[in-house]
Amino acid sequence: KFGPGDNVGCGLDYASRRIFFCKNGEFLGYAFDWVDESLVETGLYPTVGLDSQCPIFVNYGSKPFRFDLQGFARLSGLND
């Protein structure tokens, strides 16, 4: 669950083709394993769906991410 003030992130591990989520900078685990290569090559696009009147803010990388993506890459062996 998440609510007002929470920071929710979604990422694609290109090396393993797995999609993961994070909340307030903490890795929550992989939600989808082995995404079809054709989808990765065609492109995946972020989408937000809400049933609320609360404002949201979206960061496509113009500000530092709350999740430590570089640290995650090192731990996952993505830089090997």
Secondary structure, DSSP 8 states (H G I E B T S, - for coil): ---TT--EEEEEETTTTEEEEEETTEEEEEEE-S--HHHHHH--------SSS------SSSS--SS-HHHHHHHHTTT-
